[in-house]
Amino acid sequence: MQEKMVKALRLKGFDPVFFVSHLLILLLSYSIYLAPYIAPSTFPYFGFVPIFYPAIVLFNVLLIGILVLRRRLFGIIFIVLSAGLLPPLFKSYQFFGDKVEAKSDFKLLTFNVHYLRDAEVAVFEDFFRKENADVVLLQEVWWKDKKFEALKEASFSDYYHEKNTLNQVFSRYPIIEFRPIFSDLPGTTAYACYADIDTGEDTLRIINVYLEPMHINKELIKEGVNSTEHAKTNSKILKNKLTEGFLRHQKQIQELIPFIQHSPHPVILAGDLNAVPNSYEYKQISFWLRDSYIDVGRSSGTTFHDYKFPLRLDYVFHSDELLSVGYKVLRKQKISDHYPVVAELKLP
């Protein structure tokens, strides 16, 4: 019996190379647990792991499949060693969120509308009218744009409205205080603002966030995939854009957190973070606020679909005083490069 076990574990031929390579990939995968705690200013390259984590896990699964066919015992060992890779995926792919019996009394919709360029105004009008949310937060829409002015008149004529360049806040409740948050970050295209609203029973702080985009266009990725000639150059450009984005996000998060930490009211923070779960940015916010999707989400949470590589970039966070009742990513609404997100909450 002992001889059979030793023989089964003996590596020969290509097996040692395959085994060591797989082990290194597994170690890289587990760095997902370290990435949220490493500030980009310390080591920005940790930020790559959360972005590509689903692909890394899929590659690991492929290697396990090959290993099971070649050396079944080692395949089983790696299956056991890989079990810890699943929990980080649940922040984007969760199908077992809590069923809450409490009745919602507040509906929030957040949506990066991509400058309203992907559909006619009438399509957006119909969508917002049907959703009939209490608060609507929009990102990537210029308040002086003619299409936006038409949309505002048609769908939000009975809402209170405040603006911060590319961020728009619409509320059925009176907005008693409004303030931009990113006010002294030159050279960026990030925006955030808060609106304190009076619900009649309480005051809520609604924070609309649009962190720095990474400025990566689809052509850059397509060229790198389709042409070996462009692959090296484009991968370097991609690396530089991402690392610069991570560093800017750190500064923006540092500006944002005090408005959560010192808020005199319960907070709802929503918008497009341009950052994925398990990232440094996500960790900084989720330390102070609950992720509504983690509490009650029961489907894929990915919201950005333009690159055919699904990413969860849009979120709804809230203070402990609030209760998440429902959370949906509206996947049928392909009227932007992002899907709209709707959260239903129980107020204090």
Residue pairs with C-beta under 8 A, 6 or more apart in sequence:
8 71
8 73
9 73
9 74
11 19
15 70
15 71
15 74
18 63
18 66
18 67
18 70
19 74
22 60
22 63
22 64
22 67
22 78
25 56
25 59
25 60
25 63
26 60
26 78
26 81
26 82
28 49
28 56
29 53
29 56
29 57
29 60
29 82
29 85
30 84
30 85
31 46
31 49
32 49
32 50
32 53
32 85
32 88
32 278
33 88
34 46
35 46
35 47
35 49
35 50
35 278
35 279
35 280
36 50
36 278
36 279
36 280
36 282
36 283
37 280
37 283
38 46
38 280
39 250
39 280
40 46
40 47
40 243
40 246
40 247
40 249
40 250
40 280
41 247
41 250
44 243
44 246
44 247
45 243
46 280
47 242
47 243
47 246
47 279
47 280
48 239
48 242
49 56
49 278
50 88
50 276
50 277
50 278
50 279
50 282
51 242
51 276
51 279
51 311
53 88
53 89
53 276
53 278
54 89
54 92
54 310
55 309
57 85
57 89
60 82
60 85
61 82
63 78
64 75
64 78
64 79
64 82
65 75
67 74
67 75
67 78
68 75
68 76
68 79
69 75
88 277
88 278
90 294
91 277
91 278
91 282
91 291
91 293
91 294
91 301
91 312
92 276
92 277
92 300
92 301
92 302
92 310
92 312
93 300
93 301
93 302
94 293
94 294
94 297
94 298
94 299
94 301
95 298
95 299
96 298
97 293
97 294
97 295
97 296
97 297
97 298
97 327
98 295
98 296
99 296
100 296
100 323
100 324
100 325
100 326
100 346
102 323
102 325
102 346
103 325
103 346
104 325
104 326
104 344
104 345
104 346
105 345
105 346
105 347
106 134
106 135
106 199
106 322
106 344
106 345
106 346
106 347
107 131
107 132
107 133
107 134
107 135
107 342
107 343
107 344
107 345
108 133
108 134
108 135
108 136
108 137
108 206
108 268
108 270
108 316
108 342
108 343
108 344
108 345
109 128
109 131
109 133
109 135
109 136
109 137
109 340
109 341
109 342
110 136
110 137
110 138
110 139
110 208
110 270
110 271
110 272
110 314
110 315
110 316
110 340
110 341
110 343
111 136
111 137
111 138
111 139
111 314
111 336
111 338
111 340
111 341
112 138
112 139
112 140
112 210
112 271
112 272
112 313
112 314
112 336
112 337
112 338
113 124
113 138
113 139
113 140
113 141
113 335
113 336
113 338
114 140
114 336
114 337
114 338
115 140
115 141
115 142
115 145
116 124
116 141
116 145
116 147
116 148
116 151
118 334
118 335
118 336
118 337
119 335
119 336
121 147
121 150
121 151
121 154
123 335
124 151
124 155
124 335
125 151
125 154
125 155
127 333
127 335
127 340
128 136
128 151
128 155
128 156
129 155
131 340
131 342
133 342
134 171
134 172
134 173
135 169
135 170
135 171
135 172
135 173
135 197
135 206
135 268
136 156
136 159
136 168
136 169
136 170
136 171
137 167
137 168
137 169
137 170
137 206
137 208
137 270
137 271
138 167
138 168
138 170
138 208
139 166
139 167
139 191
139 208
139 209
139 210
139 271
139 272
140 166
140 210
140 272
141 148
141 166
141 168
142 148
142 165
142 166
143 163
143 165
143 168
148 168
152 161
156 170
158 172
159 170
159 171
159 172
160 170
160 171
160 172
160 173
160 174
160 175
160 197
161 168
161 169
161 170
161 171
162 168
162 169
162 175
162 178
162 193
162 195
163 169
164 180
164 191
164 192
164 193
164 208
165 191
166 189
166 191
166 210
167 191
167 192
167 193
167 208
167 209
167 210
167 271
168 208
169 175
169 178
169 193
169 195
169 206
169 208
171 195
171 197
171 206
173 197
173 198
173 199
173 200
174 197
174 198
175 195
175 196
175 197
176 196
176 197
176 198
176 203
177 194
177 195
177 196
178 193
178 194
178 195
178 196
179 193
179 194
180 191
180 192
180 193
181 192
181 193
181 194
181 207
181 255
181 256
181 259
182 188
182 190
182 191
182 192
182 252
182 255
182 256
185 248
185 251
185 252
185 255
188 212
188 248
188 252
189 212
189 213
190 210
190 211
190 212
190 248
190 252
191 209
191 210
192 207
192 208
192 209
192 210
192 211
192 252
192 255
192 256
192 271
193 207
193 208
194 205
194 206
194 207
194 208
194 259
195 205
195 206
195 208
196 203
196 204
196 205
196 206
196 265
197 203
197 204
197 206
199 347
201 347
201 348
202 265
202 266
202 347
202 348
203 264
203 265
204 265
204 266
204 267
204 268
204 347
205 259
205 263
205 264
205 265
205 266
205 267
205 268
206 268
206 270
207 256
207 259
207 260
207 267
207 268
207 269
207 270
207 271
208 270
208 271
209 256
209 269
209 270
209 271
209 272
209 273
210 271
210 272
210 274
211 249
211 252
211 253
211 272
211 273
211 274
211 275
211 281
212 245
212 248
212 249
212 252
212 274
213 245
213 274
214 241
214 242
214 245
214 274
215 241
215 245
216 238
216 241
216 242
218 306
218 307
220 234
220 237
220 238
221 234
221 238
221 307
223 230
223 234
224 230
224 231
224 234
224 235
224 238
225 231
245 274
246 280
249 274
249 275
249 280
249 281
250 280
250 281
253 280
253 281
253 284
253 285
256 285
257 284
257 285
257 288
260 267
260 269
260 285
260 288
260 289
261 288
266 318
266 319
266 321
266 322
266 348
267 288
267 289
267 317
267 318
267 319
268 316
268 317
268 318
268 319
268 322
268 345
269 285
269 289
269 315
269 316
269 317
269 318
270 314
270 315
270 316
270 317
270 341
270 343
271 314
271 315
272 313
272 314
272 338
273 281
273 282
273 285
273 313
273 314
273 315
274 313
275 281
275 282
275 313
276 282
276 311
276 312
276 313
277 301
277 312
282 315
285 315
285 317
286 317
289 317
289 318
289 319
290 317
290 318
290 319
290 320
290 322
290 324
291 315
291 316
291 317
292 315
292 316
292 317
292 318
292 324
292 327
292 343
292 345
293 301
293 315
293 316
293 327
295 324
295 327
296 324
296 325
296 326
296 327
297 327
298 327
299 328
299 329
300 310
300 329
300 331
301 312
301 329
302 310
302 311
302 312
302 329
302 339
303 311
303 312
303 313
303 314
303 329
303 338
303 339
303 341
304 310
304 311
304 312
304 313
304 314
304 337
304 338
304 339
305 334
305 337
305 338
305 339
306 337
313 338
314 329
314 338
314 339
314 341
315 341
316 327
316 341
316 343
318 324
318 343
318 345
321 348
322 345
322 346
322 347
322 348
323 345
323 346
324 343
324 344
324 345
325 344
325 345
325 346
326 342
326 343
326 344
327 341
327 342
327 343
327 344
328 341
328 342
329 339
329 340
329 341
330 339
330 340
330 341
330 342
331 339
333 339
333 340
